[in-house]
Amino acid sequence: MSEIKKFLYVNRKAPYGTIYALESLEVVLIGAAFDQDVSLAFLDDGVFQLTKGQNTDGIGIKNFSPTFRALGDYEVTKLFVEQESLDERGLTADDLQEVMYEDEDDDWAEKPSIRIVSRSEMADIMADQDVVLSF
Amino acid sequence: MKFGIVISEGPYTHQAADTAYHFVKSAIAKGHEVARVFFYHDGVNVSSRLTVPPQDERHIQNNWTTLAKEHGVDLVVCIAAAQRRGLLDENEAKRQGKDASNIAEGFRISGLGQLIEMGIQTDRLVTFGD
């Protein structure tokens, strides 16, 4: 398994209400062990997965949003968020939590993992992949 | 062509497992290889051998079990998703101290690594879900 493929995990659902977001993150974490070229996309209600200040006390479901901040340690450093999906939901980049990674090619400088892209850029990103898993 | 299949919705509620079944049968009939089918999210419920649909309805679990027998298709059920939803094979039932197991013949329980591996090793990964 020396071949490296480009994997894109597409997150389209809100973090709670259904299990898709959590079980997507579980695939990403397991998949990180396979040394592939991994990207995550957040669009439609999926953009809510990255919002900051999530509190699930009232619904008795685990708040898994801090896990996104650990993705950098798994060398998962490309989180693409669709601008139009944010706009349609009245969200801005300021509503998203900070997710950072250390760039080993740049003296371990801390850099943001989240990149906001337009819908047409997102289409290009998708077209560029070998494997797209949609959740 | 070598296909990998993901089924991510439950049987009868959703057509995903049916459509995937017809896709896999057709692909094999046309000479393609289906290396593996991976059941995830509610898709794991397809693997329950306690499934008893009305007699005039299709039997989704039996369809897959037969397909596995006839064509050697590897049917893999995600262990984490399965355990959440009360689906255990004999080993897991024993390990978890449960009095019964319910995974049908032809299916096997394994980890998410099998999904990633399938993405790496096949030419196309096709998801049937929502």
Interface residues (C-beta under 8 A of the other chain):
Chain A: M1 E3 K5 F7 I19 Y20 E23 E26 V27 I30 G31 A33 F34 Q36 D130 V131 V132 L133 S134 F135
Chain B: V6 S8 Y40 H41 A80 A81 R84 G111 L112 G113 L115 I116 E117 G119 I120 Q121 L125 T127 G129
